[in-house]
Structures are given as C-alpha cells and as structure tokens.
Amino acid sequence: MSLSLSLEFFPPKTPEGAEKLRATRQQLYALKPEFCSVTFGAGGSTQEGTLGTVREIIGEGVPGVPHLSCIGQTRDSIRERLAGYRAAGIQRVVALRGDLPSGYGLGGEFRYASDLVEFIRAETGDAFKVAVAAYPEVHPQARSPQADLEAFEAKVKAGADVGITQYFFNADAYFRYVEELRQRGVETPIVPGIMPISNSTQLLRFSDACGAEVPRWIRMRLQSFGDDVASIKDFGADVVANLCQQLTAGGAPALHIYTMNQSAAVLELMKRVG
C-alpha cells in the first residue's frame, strides 16, 4: 500500500548541523515525502533559519513548509513573512500559536492559532494550504478536553485545511479524538504525528515537557534496557511500527514523522511499517 508521509526537521544552529541535516534529508528523500516541514523556535527565535532550511528543501525538489508561530508577532511582521513565503514559492504553512520565550509577557497582536489562521486567509486567500496542531491527549494548557476540541474547531472555522497531531503512543487516543471531532461536524483530515524512539532519556524528557503520554509499559521497558542502545532502538522501532500499522489500518489519512534531524531511526521504522 502506498502511504502518504511527511517529515519534520528543526533549523540547525551551526554550519556543521546544516551539513549533517543536508545529508539526513538526502537519505530520507528515499521515502518520497509529500512535504518536509521546518519548525520555528520560541518567540520565532529561529525564524531566519526556518526560511533558509525551507528554501534549501524546495531547491532539492521537495515541497518545503515553514512553521509559523504568532505569539510575540505583530500583524505587520506576519504580513511581511507571508509575502516572503510567497516570493520563495512556498505553498503550505503550519500555523501555530507557539511557545513564549522565557521571561516574556503576552506580547504581540495574536492570542490564538485561530487568530493567525484567520489573518492568513484574510491576507492571502487560498495562496497557502494551512495545517494546524491537534492534541489527541489534550493540549497541556487546555482548561478541559471539551475546550481543547473547541479550540481545534475554531482553527478549522478560521480556514485550516488539515490537523497534524502532537505525537502519542496510544492509537485509541487518536481514534477517539477524531471521532469526537466528527461528532462536532469537523471533517478536516487529522494526520497523526509520529515520534520514532531511538534515545529513551531524550524521549522521556521531551514527552514530560510537551505533555505527550509515554505509557507505563513502554517507559518501564525502555528503562530496563539501561545503556543497551541496540535494544532500545529495536524495541522502539517495533512499538512505533506497530502504532503506525494500527493507525493506517484504522483510516489515518497520512503520517507526519518527527525526525529530530536523524535518518536511521526513521528509515528503520518505515522498513518495519512496510
């Protein structure tokens, strides 16, 4: 079966990182991704790096998609950025509220991602396909699961085309989330975000920070391997491949892989998914 895949990278901070990422991308292009997205740092701290990396990806013959976060931004700064994207031939964006840099008040002219989506549509019409974030396990700052569903619905009403989820390891959370949105009349495709497991310390730290649930049985197994990197990678590839198979069998429209700028774990994962 042919599976539609997209890949996510973060902008490298050093020339060495940029070189390494170019090599990683060349290896991952073998998977024929539909597009590659590039993240945007807290308060837009890496925004120039984001656009630079997206331009390189487009130059390599693959659609490049910038993340655009609106916290701390003004309408003028976003307008200028959108004009720059159009000039660069960019046709999709991932519109996010974004995280506040530490020590930063609630500055800027946008409060929510839905405000950003609405602004993109008002300014550029249908020039961009707009993706937004979705949270099967509930956004860590949401007042309630209900409020979180309403927030996603607001983004769709503002003009979002597709949702890409925070990563998760429990397929039921995804299917229930999609079902609840469908019951509210939201028919937008919801693409599962997939996190390969290759480093247990990094995964657990990252998951605690962003509110992604690592089921106890996975956590315990990972911890039981200690420093046995080969076992961690083998177990991780197995668990995540199984998750991907459940999701695609259950009708997920595509998969979005958080590569962490690494190729080996992603290629192994996709080999096992078949």
C-alpha positions in Angstrom: 0.0 0.0 0.0 1.3 3.5 -0.7 1.3 5.6 2.4 1.4 9.4 2.3 4.3 10.6 4.5 5.6 14.0 5.6 8.8 14.7 7.6 9.6 17.4 10.1 13.0 18.9 10.8 14.3 21.7 13.0 16.6 24.5 11.8 20.2 23.7 12.5 22.1 26.1 14.8 25.6 25.6 13.4 27.2 25.2 9.9 28.1 21.6 10.9 24.4 21.0 11.9 23.3 22.3 8.5 25.7 20.0 6.7 24.5 17.0 8.7 20.9 17.9 8.0 21.5 18.1 4.3 22.9 14.5 4.4 20.0 13.3 6.5 17.4 14.8 4.1 19.1 13.1 1.1 18.7 9.8 2.9 15.1 10.4 3.9 14.0 11.6 0.4 14.1 7.9 -0.5 10.8 7.7 1.4 9.3 10.2 -1.1 7.8 12.6 1.4 4.8 14.7 0.3 6.5 17.6 2.0 9.1 18.5 4.7 8.2 21.0 7.4 10.7 23.0 9.4 9.9 24.2 13.0 10.0 27.8 14.3 11.7 28.5 17.7 10.1 30.0 20.8 9.0 33.6 20.0 10.3 33.0 16.5 13.9 32.7 17.7 15.0 30.5 14.7 12.8 32.1 12.1 15.5 33.0 9.6 17.0 29.5 10.0 13.5 28.2 9.3 13.1 30.0 6.0 16.7 29.2 5.0 16.1 25.5 5.5 12.8 25.6 3.7 14.4 27.3 0.7 17.1 24.5 0.6 14.4 21.8 0.7 12.5 23.5 -2.2 15.8 23.7 -4.1 16.2 19.9 -3.6 12.9 19.4 -5.4 10.6 18.7 -2.4 7.9 21.0 -1.1 9.2 22.8 2.0 6.8 24.0 4.6 7.6 26.6 7.3 6.1 26.5 10.8 4.8 30.0 11.6 4.0 30.9 15.2 2.2 34.0 16.2 3.0 34.7 19.8 5.0 37.9 20.1 4.4 38.8 16.5 2.6 41.8 15.0 0.2 41.8 12.0 2.9 43.6 10.1 5.6 41.1 10.9 3.4 38.2 9.9 2.2 40.0 6.7 5.9 40.6 5.7 6.7 36.9 6.4 3.8 35.7 4.3 4.9 37.9 1.4 8.4 36.4 1.8 7.0 32.9 1.7 5.0 33.6 -1.5 8.1 35.0 -3.1 10.0 31.9 -2.2 7.4 29.7 -3.9 6.1 28.2 -0.6 2.5 26.9 -0.9 1.9 25.5 2.6 2.4 26.7 6.2 1.9 25.1 9.6 0.2 27.8 11.6 0.8 27.7 15.4 0.3 29.8 18.5 3.8 28.9 19.6 5.6 28.9 22.9 6.5 32.1 24.7 10.3 32.6 25.2 11.0 32.5 29.0 10.6 35.9 30.7 8.4 37.2 28.0 4.9 38.7 28.6 1.9 38.0 26.5 3.1 40.4 23.7 2.1 40.6 20.1 -1.2 41.0 18.3 -2.3 37.4 18.2 -3.6 35.4 21.1 -4.5 32.1 19.5 -3.6 30.0 16.4 -7.1 30.5 15.2 -6.4 34.3 15.0 -3.3 33.6 12.9 -5.2 31.2 10.5 -7.9 33.9 10.1 -5.3 36.5 9.3 -3.5 34.3 6.8 -6.8 33.7 5.0 -7.8 37.4 5.1 -4.3 38.4 3.7 -3.6 35.7 1.2 -6.9 34.0 0.4 -6.2 30.4 -0.8 -2.5 31.0 -1.6 -1.5 28.6 1.2 -2.6 25.2 2.4 -2.8 25.7 6.1 -2.0 23.0 8.6 -2.6 23.4 12.4 -1.8 21.5 15.5 -4.1 18.9 17.1 -3.9 17.2 20.5 -5.4 13.7 20.9 -4.2 13.7 24.5 -5.4 17.2 25.2 -3.2 20.4 25.0 -1.3 20.7 28.2 -2.7 24.2 28.8 -6.3 23.4 27.8 -8.9 24.1 30.5 -10.6 20.8 29.6 -10.8 18.2 26.8 -14.0 20.0 25.7 -12.3 23.3 25.5 -9.4 21.7 23.5 -11.9 20.3 20.9 -13.5 23.8 20.7 -10.1 25.3 20.1 -9.4 22.9 17.2 -12.9 23.6 15.8 -12.1 27.4 15.9 -9.0 26.8 13.8 -11.0 24.9 11.2 -13.7 27.6 11.1 -10.9 30.2 10.6 -9.8 28.3 7.5 -7.4 25.5 8.4 -7.2 22.6 5.9 -5.6 19.9 8.0 -4.6 19.0 11.5 -1.2 17.4 12.4 -1.2 15.9 15.9 1.3 16.1 18.7 3.0 12.6 18.9 1.4 9.9 21.0 1.8 6.2 21.6 -1.8 5.2 22.2 -3.8 4.7 19.0 -7.1 4.8 20.9 -6.4 8.4 21.9 -6.1 9.3 18.3 -9.2 7.4 17.1 -11.3 8.8 20.0 -10.2 12.3 19.2 -11.0 12.1 15.5 -14.4 10.5 16.4 -15.2 13.4 18.8 -14.3 16.0 16.2 -16.5 14.2 13.6 -19.4 14.2 16.1 -19.0 18.0 16.2 -19.2 18.2 12.4 -15.5 18.7 11.9 -14.5 16.7 8.8 -10.9 18.1 8.4 -8.2 15.3 7.9 -6.3 14.7 11.1 -2.7 13.4 10.4 -1.0 11.5 13.3 2.4 12.9 14.3 4.8 10.0 14.9 7.9 10.1 17.1 10.5 7.4 16.4 12.1 6.1 19.6 15.9 5.9 19.5 17.0 7.5 22.8 15.0 6.8 25.9 16.3 9.6 28.1 15.7 12.2 25.4 12.2 10.8 24.7 11.1 10.8 28.3 12.4 14.3 28.9 10.8 15.6 25.8 7.5 14.0 26.5 7.3 15.3 30.0 7.9 18.8 28.7 5.2 18.7 26.0 2.5 16.7 27.7 2.8 13.6 25.5 1.9 10.4 27.4 4.5 7.6 27.3 2.5 4.5 28.5 4.0 3.0 31.7 4.8 -0.3 30.0 6.9 1.5 27.3 8.6 3.6 29.9 9.4 0.6 32.1 10.7 -1.4 29.2 12.9 1.4 28.0 14.3 1.9 31.5 15.0 -1.8 31.8 17.4 -1.7 28.8 19.7 0.7 30.7 22.5 1.8 28.3 21.8 -1.0 25.8 21.3 1.3 22.8 20.7 -1.5 20.3 17.8 -3.0 22.4 16.3 0.5 22.9 16.3 1.1 19.1 15.0 -2.4 18.3 12.2 -2.2 20.8 11.4 1.4 19.9 11.2 0.6 16.1 8.9 -2.3 16.9 6.5 -0.3 19.1 6.2 2.7 16.8 5.9 0.5 13.6 3.0 -1.3 15.3 1.4 2.0 16.2 1.7 3.2 12.5 0.1 0.0 11.3 -2.8 0.4 13.7 -3.3 4.0 12.6 -3.2 3.3 8.9 -5.4 0.2 9.2 -7.9 2.4 11.1 -8.0 5.0 8.4 -5.4 7.7 9.3 -5.0 9.8 6.1 -1.2 10.0 6.3 1.7 10.0 8.8 3.9 13.0 9.8 7.2 11.9 11.2 9.2 14.0 13.8 12.7 13.1 12.5 14.7 15.0 15.2 17.1 15.6 12.2 18.1 11.9 12.3 17.6 9.4 9.5 18.5 6.0 10.8 15.5 5.6 13.2 13.1 6.9 10.6 14.3 4.6 7.8 14.3 1.5 10.2 10.8 2.4 11.3 9.4 2.7 7.8 11.1 -0.5 6.8 9.2 -2.3 9.5 5.9 -0.5 8.7 6.4 -2.0 5.2 
